[in-house]
Structure formats: C-alpha cells, structure tokens
Amino acid sequence: MVIRIRFGRGPQVAKKRRRKQRVASGLGALLTPAAAMALGLALWRIAADLNWTNSFAIPSGLFSHWQVWLGAAILLELGSRKLSRYGKKGDTATP
C-alpha cells in the first residue's frame, strides 16, 4: 500500500514588483527635481518683474511668463506624486 501526502502551496513570501511599477517609481523620483527647477524659474521671473534681479534668461515668447513656469511646476509635482503612488501600489513593506 502506497500513501501519498500532498502539501498545498504555502503563502508567497514576497511578490515581485512589476516592471511598470519600478519605472513609474523612478520617473516619479526624477520629476520632483524638475518641478523644483520650474518653480525656481517662476520665482526668478517674478523677481525680474519686480526689478529685484537682473533680466530673466528668456526675454520673450511663451516661456517668458511666470504663470507658465508655475503651472509646469504644479503639473510636474502632481505627475510625480501620481507616479510614485502607482509605484508603491501593492507594496506592503512601506507604509
């Protein structure tokens, strides 16, 4: 007589993070410094308008306005937060 004992598969110790989540987390980390640079350019343009600094580096065109730089900074930071949140989705090791 042969008795076979079958053991079920145990719980997985660690799940592999998907590649898309790793890429999203990396891009999210890179967008924050870009947002800080855009905010710096917006502040420089405001200071140039108030004659606190010398002239702004871009004298004319779309990118010569502080509103464009401030909007870009906000959009970049929102994108960074969304990508970072997507990169951490399903990750139980970090709070």
N, CA, C and O atoms as a GROMACS GRO file, in nm:
protein
  380
    1MET      N    1   0.083  -0.116   0.000
    1MET     CA    2   0.000   0.000   0.000
    1MET      C    3   0.089   0.124   0.000
    1MET      O    4   0.183   0.134   0.080
    2VAL      N    5   0.060   0.219  -0.089
    2VAL     CA    6   0.136   0.342  -0.102
    2VAL      C    7   0.048   0.459  -0.060
    2VAL      O    8  -0.063   0.476  -0.111
    3ILE      N    9   0.098   0.536   0.032
    3ILE     CA   10   0.024   0.654   0.078
    3ILE      C   11   0.098   0.778   0.030
    3ILE      O   12   0.219   0.793   0.052
    4ARG      N   13   0.026   0.866  -0.035
    4ARG     CA   14   0.086   0.990  -0.083
    4ARG      C   15   0.032   1.106  -0.001
    4ARG      O   16  -0.089   1.119   0.020
    5ILE      N   17   0.124   1.187   0.044
    5ILE     CA   18   0.085   1.305   0.120
    5ILE      C   19   0.109   1.426   0.031
    5ILE      O   20   0.219   1.447  -0.019
    6ARG      N   21   0.006   1.503   0.012
    6ARG     CA   22   0.018   1.622  -0.073
    6ARG      C   23   0.011   1.745   0.015
    6ARG      O   24  -0.081   1.764   0.094
    7PHE      N   25   0.110   1.827  -0.001
    7PHE     CA   26   0.113   1.954   0.071
    7PHE      C   27   0.069   2.065  -0.023
    7PHE      O   28   0.110   2.069  -0.139
    8GLY      N   29  -0.014   2.154   0.026
    8GLY     CA   30  -0.057   2.268  -0.055
    8GLY      C   31   0.056   2.370  -0.067
    8GLY      O   32   0.152   2.369   0.011
    9ARG      N   33   0.041   2.455  -0.163
    9ARG     CA   34   0.140   2.562  -0.178
    9ARG      C   35   0.122   2.662  -0.066
    9ARG      O   36   0.010   2.708  -0.041
   10GLY      N   37   0.227   2.695  -0.001
   10GLY     CA   38   0.221   2.791   0.109
   10GLY      C   39   0.208   2.933   0.057
   10GLY      O   40   0.211   2.958  -0.064
   11PRO      N   41   0.193   3.024   0.148
   11PRO     CA   42   0.183   3.164   0.105
   11PRO      C   43   0.316   3.212   0.048
   11PRO      O   44   0.423   3.171   0.092
   12GLN      N   45   0.306   3.299  -0.051
   12GLN     CA   46   0.427   3.353  -0.111
   12GLN      C   47   0.494   3.446  -0.011
   12GLN      O   48   0.428   3.525   0.055
   13VAL      N   49   0.623   3.434  -0.002
   13VAL     CA   50   0.698   3.516   0.093
   13VAL      C   51   0.705   3.660   0.045
   13VAL      O   52   0.681   3.752   0.123
   14ALA      N   53   0.738   3.680  -0.078
   14ALA     CA   54   0.748   3.815  -0.133
   14ALA      C   55   0.701   3.814  -0.278
   14ALA      O   56   0.732   3.723  -0.354
   15LYS      N   57   0.626   3.916  -0.313
   15LYS     CA   58   0.583   3.930  -0.451
   15LYS      C   59   0.684   4.017  -0.524
   15LYS      O   60   0.738   4.113  -0.470
   16LYS      N   61   0.709   3.981  -0.646
   16LYS     CA   62   0.797   4.064  -0.728
   16LYS      C   63   0.720   4.187  -0.776
   16LYS      O   64   0.605   4.178  -0.819
   17ARG      N   65   0.786   4.300  -0.766
   17ARG     CA   66   0.721   4.420  -0.817
   17ARG      C   67   0.727   4.418  -0.969
   17ARG      O   68   0.827   4.378  -1.029
   18ARG      N   69   0.622   4.460  -1.025
   18ARG     CA   70   0.618   4.462  -1.171
   18ARG      C   71   0.712   4.568  -1.225
   18ARG      O   72   0.745   4.665  -1.157
   19ARG      N   73   0.754   4.547  -1.345
   19ARG     CA   74   0.849   4.638  -1.407
   19ARG      C   75   0.789   4.777  -1.427
   19ARG      O   76   0.859   4.877  -1.410
   20LYS      N   77   0.662   4.784  -1.462
   20LYS     CA   78   0.598   4.913  -1.482
   20LYS      C   79   0.597   4.994  -1.354
   20LYS      O   80   0.614   5.116  -1.357
   21GLN      N   81   0.577   4.928  -1.240
   21GLN     CA   82   0.576   4.999  -1.114
   21GLN      C   83   0.714   5.052  -1.078
   21GLN      O   84   0.726   5.162  -1.024
   22ARG      N   85   0.818   4.977  -1.109
   22ARG     CA   86   0.954   5.025  -1.082
   22ARG      C   87   0.988   5.144  -1.169
   22ARG      O   88   1.050   5.240  -1.122
   23VAL      N   89   0.949   5.139  -1.296
   23VAL     CA   90   0.976   5.251  -1.387
   23VAL      C   91   0.897   5.374  -1.344
   23VAL      O   92   0.949   5.486  -1.346
   24ALA      N   93   0.772   5.354  -1.304
   24ALA     CA   94   0.689   5.466  -1.258
   24ALA      C   95   0.748   5.529  -1.132
   24ALA      O   96   0.749   5.651  -1.118
   25SER      N   97   0.798   5.447  -1.042
   25SER     CA   98   0.858   5.499  -0.920
   25SER      C   99   0.985   5.578  -0.951
   25SER      O  100   1.009   5.683  -0.891
   26GLY      N  101   1.064   5.529  -1.044
   26GLY     CA  102   1.185   5.601  -1.084
   26GLY      C  103   1.155   5.734  -1.151
   26GLY      O  104   1.221   5.834  -1.123
   27LEU      N  105   1.057   5.735  -1.240
   27LEU     CA  106   1.020   5.860  -1.306
   27LEU      C  107   0.959   5.959  -1.208
   27LEU      O  108   0.980   6.080  -1.218
   28GLY      N  109   0.885   5.907  -1.112
   28GLY     CA  110   0.828   5.995  -1.010
   28GLY      C  111   0.937   6.061  -0.928
   28GLY      O  112   0.924   6.178  -0.889
   29ALA      N  113   1.043   5.989  -0.901
   29ALA     CA  114   1.154   6.046  -0.826
   29ALA      C  115   1.229   6.152  -0.907
   29ALA      O  116   1.284   6.246  -0.851
   30LEU      N  117   1.231   6.137  -1.038
   30LEU     CA  118   1.301   6.234  -1.123
   30LEU      C  119   1.218   6.359  -1.152
   30LEU      O  120   1.274   6.464  -1.184
   31LEU      N  121   1.087   6.349  -1.141
   31LEU     CA  122   1.002   6.464  -1.172
   31LEU      C  123   1.003   6.570  -1.061
   31LEU      O  124   0.979   6.687  -1.088
   32THR      N  125   1.029   6.530  -0.937
   32THR     CA  126   1.030   6.626  -0.827
   32THR      C  127   1.140   6.731  -0.844
   32THR      O  128   1.111   6.849  -0.827
   33PRO      N  129   1.265   6.695  -0.878
   33PRO     CA  130   1.365   6.799  -0.903
   33PRO      C  131   1.332   6.887  -1.024
   33PRO      O  132   1.364   7.006  -1.026
   34ALA      N  133   1.267   6.828  -1.124
   34ALA     CA  134   1.225   6.909  -1.240
   34ALA      C  135   1.120   7.011  -1.199
   34ALA      O  136   1.120   7.124  -1.247
   35ALA      N  137   1.030   6.971  -1.110
   35ALA     CA  138   0.928   7.064  -1.060
   35ALA      C  139   0.994   7.176  -0.979
   35ALA      O  140   0.952   7.291  -0.987
   36ALA      N  141   1.095   7.142  -0.901
   36ALA     CA  142   1.166   7.244  -0.822
   36ALA      C  143   1.238   7.342  -0.914
   36ALA      O  144   1.243   7.462  -0.885
   37MET      N  145   1.293   7.294  -1.023
   37MET     CA  146   1.359   7.383  -1.119
   37MET      C  147   1.259   7.476  -1.185
   37MET      O  148   1.287   7.594  -1.203
   38ALA      N  149   1.143   7.423  -1.222
   38ALA     CA  150   1.040   7.507  -1.283
   38ALA      C  151   0.990   7.612  -1.184
   38ALA      O  152   0.964   7.726  -1.222
   39LEU      N  153   0.976   7.575  -1.058
   39LEU     CA  154   0.936   7.671  -0.956
   39LEU      C  155   1.043   7.778  -0.938
   39LEU      O  156   1.010   7.896  -0.919
   40GLY      N  157   1.168   7.739  -0.944
   40GLY     CA  158   1.277   7.836  -0.936
   40GLY      C  159   1.274   7.936  -1.051
   40GLY      O  160   1.299   8.055  -1.031
   41LEU      N  161   1.244   7.888  -1.171
   41LEU     CA  162   1.234   7.978  -1.286
   41LEU      C  163   1.114   8.072  -1.272
   41LEU      O  164   1.121   8.189  -1.311
   42ALA      N  165   1.004   8.021  -1.217
   42ALA     CA  166   0.887   8.108  -1.195
   42ALA      C  167   0.920   8.218  -1.096
   42ALA      O  168   0.886   8.334  -1.117
   43LEU      N  169   0.987   8.180  -0.987
   43LEU     CA  170   1.025   8.281  -0.888
   43LEU      C  171   1.126   8.382  -0.943
   43LEU      O  172   1.121   8.500  -0.910
   44TRP      N  173   1.217   8.334  -1.027
   44TRP     CA  174   1.314   8.424  -1.089
   44TRP      C  175   1.242   8.524  -1.179
   44TRP      O  176   1.276   8.642  -1.180
   45ARG      N  177   1.143   8.476  -1.255
   45ARG     CA  178   1.069   8.566  -1.344
   45ARG      C  179   0.989   8.670  -1.264
   45ARG      O  180   0.983   8.786  -1.302
   46ILE      N  181   0.929   8.628  -1.153
   46ILE     CA  182   0.856   8.723  -1.068
   46ILE      C  183   0.952   8.826  -1.011
   46ILE      O  184   0.921   8.946  -1.009
   47ALA      N  185   1.068   8.783  -0.966
   47ALA     CA  186   1.168   8.876  -0.912
   47ALA      C  187   1.219   8.970  -1.020
   47ALA      O  188   1.248   9.087  -0.991
   48ALA      N  189   1.231   8.923  -1.143
   48ALA     CA  190   1.274   9.009  -1.252
   48ALA      C  191   1.166   9.112  -1.285
   48ALA      O  192   1.198   9.226  -1.319
   49ASP      N  193   1.040   9.073  -1.275
   49ASP     CA  194   0.931   9.168  -1.298
   49ASP      C  195   0.927   9.277  -1.191
   49ASP      O  196   0.888   9.390  -1.220
   50LEU      N  197   0.965   9.245  -1.070
   50LEU     CA  198   0.966   9.341  -0.960
   50LEU      C  199   1.099   9.417  -0.950
   50LEU      O  200   1.119   9.495  -0.856
   51ASN      N  201   1.189   9.395  -1.045
   51ASN     CA  202   1.322   9.458  -1.051
   51ASN      C  203   1.407   9.425  -0.929
   51ASN      O  204   1.486   9.508  -0.884
   52TRP      N  205   1.392   9.304  -0.875
   52TRP     CA  206   1.476   9.259  -0.766
   52TRP      C  207   1.602   9.190  -0.819
   52TRP      O  208   1.702   9.182  -0.748
   53THR      N  209   1.597   9.140  -0.942
   53THR     CA  210   1.711   9.073  -1.004
   53THR      C  211   1.733   9.133  -1.142
   53THR      O  212   1.658   9.219  -1.188
   54ASN      N  213   1.837   9.087  -1.207
   54ASN     CA  214   1.861   9.128  -1.345
   54ASN      C  215   1.755   9.066  -1.435
   54ASN      O  216   1.662   9.000  -1.387
   55SER      N  217   1.768   9.087  -1.562
   55SER     CA  218   1.666   9.039  -1.655
   55SER      C  219   1.658   8.886  -1.655
   55SER      O  220   1.755   8.816  -1.623
   56PHE      N  221   1.542   8.837  -1.692
   56PHE     CA  222   1.517   8.693  -1.699
   56PHE      C  223   1.589   8.636  -1.820
   56PHE      O  224   1.610   8.707  -1.918
   57ALA      N  225   1.627   8.510  -1.815
   57ALA     CA  226   1.705   8.447  -1.922
   57ALA      C  227   1.627   8.437  -2.053
   57ALA      O  228   1.687   8.439  -2.160
   58ILE      N  229   1.495   8.425  -2.047
   58ILE     CA  230   1.412   8.413  -2.167
   58ILE      C  231   1.332   8.542  -2.179
   58ILE      O  232   1.232   8.558  -2.109
   59PRO      N  233   1.372   8.635  -2.265
   59PRO     CA  234   1.308   8.766  -2.268
   59PRO      C  235   1.171   8.770  -2.336
   59PRO      O  236   1.090   8.856  -2.302
   60SER      N  237   1.144   8.680  -2.429
   60SER     CA  238   1.016   8.685  -2.500
   60SER      C  239   0.970   8.544  -2.535
   60SER      O  240   1.047   8.449  -2.533
   61GLY      N  241   0.843   8.535  -2.567
   61GLY     CA  242   0.786   8.406  -2.605
   61GLY      C  243   0.700   8.348  -2.494
   61GLY      O  244   0.678   8.411  -2.391
   62LEU      N  245   0.654   8.227  -2.517
   62LEU     CA  246   0.564   8.161  -2.422
   62LEU      C  247   0.631   8.137  -2.287
   62LEU      O  248   0.568   8.156  -2.183
   63PHE      N  249   0.756   8.097  -2.289
   63PHE     CA  250   0.825   8.063  -2.165
   63PHE      C  251   0.883   8.184  -2.093
   63PHE      O  252   0.961   8.168  -1.998
   64SER      N  253   0.848   8.303  -2.134
   64SER     CA  254   0.895   8.422  -2.064
   64SER      C  255   0.797   8.467  -1.956
   64SER      O  256   0.821   8.567  -1.889
   65HIS      N  257   0.688   8.394  -1.938
   65HIS     CA  258   0.586   8.430  -1.840
   65HIS      C  259   0.597   8.340  -1.717
   65HIS      O  260   0.620   8.219  -1.729
   66TRP      N  261   0.581   8.400  -1.599
   66TRP     CA  262   0.594   8.323  -1.476
   66TRP      C  263   0.479   8.225  -1.457
   66TRP      O  264   0.494   8.123  -1.390
   67GLN      N  265   0.362   8.256  -1.515
   67GLN     CA  266   0.248   8.169  -1.499
   67GLN      C  267   0.271   8.033  -1.566
   67GLN      O  268   0.227   7.930  -1.515
   68VAL      N  269   0.341   8.034  -1.679
   68VAL     CA  270   0.371   7.910  -1.749
   68VAL      C  271   0.462   7.823  -1.664
   68VAL      O  272   0.441   7.702  -1.653
   69TRP      N  273   0.564   7.884  -1.603
   69TRP     CA  274   0.659   7.808  -1.521
   69TRP      C  275   0.592   7.756  -1.394
   69TRP      O  276   0.620   7.644  -1.351
   70LEU      N  277   0.505   7.835  -1.334
   70LEU     CA  278   0.436   7.791  -1.214
   70LEU      C  279   0.340   7.676  -1.246
   70LEU      O  280   0.331   7.579  -1.171
   71GLY      N  281   0.269   7.688  -1.357
   71GLY     CA  282   0.181   7.580  -1.399
   71GLY      C  283   0.257   7.452  -1.430
   71GLY      O  284   0.212   7.342  -1.397
   72ALA      N  285   0.372   7.466  -1.493
   72ALA     CA  286   0.455   7.349  -1.523
   72ALA      C  287   0.504   7.284  -1.394
   72ALA      O  288   0.508   7.161  -1.383
   73ALA      N  289   0.542   7.366  -1.297
   73ALA     CA  290   0.588   7.311  -1.169
   73ALA      C  291   0.477   7.233  -1.099
   73ALA      O  292   0.501   7.126  -1.045
   74ILE      N  293   0.356   7.288  -1.102
   74ILE     CA  294   0.244   7.220  -1.038
   74ILE      C  295   0.212   7.088  -1.109
   74ILE      O  296   0.191   6.986  -1.044
   75LEU      N  297   0.209   7.091  -1.241
   75LEU     CA  298   0.180   6.969  -1.316
   75LEU      C  299   0.287   6.863  -1.298
   75LEU      O  300   0.256   6.745  -1.286
   76LEU      N  301   0.414   6.906  -1.295
   76LEU     CA  302   0.522   6.810  -1.274
   76LEU      C  303   0.513   6.746  -1.136
   76LEU      O  304   0.535   6.626  -1.122
   77GLU      N  305   0.482   6.824  -1.035
   77GLU     CA  306   0.473   6.768  -0.899
   77GLU      C  307   0.353   6.676  -0.885
   77GLU      O  308   0.361   6.573  -0.819
   78LEU      N  309   0.240   6.713  -0.947
   78LEU     CA  310   0.125   6.623  -0.944
   78LEU      C  311   0.154   6.492  -1.016
   78LEU      O  312   0.116   6.384  -0.969
   79GLY      N  313   0.222   6.501  -1.128
   79GLY     CA  314   0.261   6.380  -1.200
   79GLY      C  315   0.357   6.294  -1.120
   79GLY      O  316   0.349   6.172  -1.122
   80SER      N  317   0.448   6.360  -1.050
   80SER     CA  318   0.543   6.287  -0.965
   80SER      C  319   0.471   6.212  -0.854
   80SER      O  320   0.504   6.097  -0.826
   81ARG      N  321   0.375   6.277  -0.791
   81ARG     CA  322   0.301   6.212  -0.684
   81ARG      C  323   0.218   6.094  -0.735
   81ARG      O  324   0.211   5.990  -0.670
   82LYS      N  325   0.155   6.111  -0.851
   82LYS     CA  326   0.075   6.003  -0.908
   82LYS      C  327   0.163   5.883  -0.944
   82LYS      O  328   0.126   5.768  -0.917
   83LEU      N  329   0.278   5.910  -1.006
   83LEU     CA  330   0.367   5.800  -1.044
   83LEU      C  331   0.426   5.731  -0.922
   83LEU      O  332   0.438   5.608  -0.921
   84SER      N  333   0.462   5.808  -0.822
   84SER     CA  334   0.516   5.747  -0.701
   84SER      C  335   0.411   5.662  -0.629
   84SER      O  336   0.442   5.555  -0.577
   85ARG      N  337   0.288   5.711  -0.627
   85ARG     CA  338   0.180   5.634  -0.565
   85ARG      C  339   0.153   5.506  -0.642
   85ARG      O  340   0.128   5.401  -0.582
   86TYR      N  341   0.158   5.513  -0.775
   86TYR     CA  342   0.140   5.392  -0.856
   86TYR      C  343   0.255   5.294  -0.834
   86TYR      O  344   0.234   5.173  -0.830
   87GLY      N  345   0.376   5.348  -0.820
   87GLY     CA  346   0.492   5.261  -0.797
   87GLY      C  347   0.488   5.191  -0.664
   87GLY      O  348   0.546   5.083  -0.650
   88LYS      N  349   0.420   5.249  -0.565
   88LYS     CA  350   0.412   5.186  -0.433
   88LYS      C  351   0.287   5.102  -0.416
   88LYS      O  352   0.268   5.040  -0.311
   89LYS      N  353   0.201   5.098  -0.516
   89LYS     CA  354   0.075   5.023  -0.506
   89LYS      C  355   0.104   4.873  -0.487
   89LYS      O  356   0.180   4.813  -0.563
   90GLY      N  357   0.043   4.816  -0.385
   90GLY     CA  358   0.062   4.674  -0.359
   90GLY      C  359   0.188   4.642  -0.282
   90GLY      O  360   0.216   4.525  -0.256
   91ASP      N  361   0.266   4.741  -0.246
   91ASP     CA  362   0.389   4.720  -0.171
   91ASP      C  363   0.356   4.724  -0.022
   91ASP      O  364   0.320   4.830   0.030
   92THR      N  365   0.369   4.611   0.045
   92THR     CA  366   0.333   4.607   0.186
   92THR      C  367   0.449   4.640   0.278
   92THR      O  368   0.428   4.656   0.399
   93ALA      N  369   0.570   4.650   0.225
   93ALA     CA  370   0.686   4.676   0.310
   93ALA      C  371   0.692   4.822   0.354
   93ALA      O  372   0.741   4.852   0.463
   94THR      N  373   0.643   4.914   0.270
   94THR     CA  374   0.647   5.055   0.304
   94THR      C  375   0.509   5.101   0.345
   94THR      O  376   0.409   5.055   0.289
   95PRO      N  377   0.501   5.191   0.443
   95PRO     CA  378   0.369   5.239   0.488
   95PRO      C  379   0.307   5.335   0.391
   95PRO      O  380   0.196   5.383   0.415
   0.00000   0.00000   0.00000
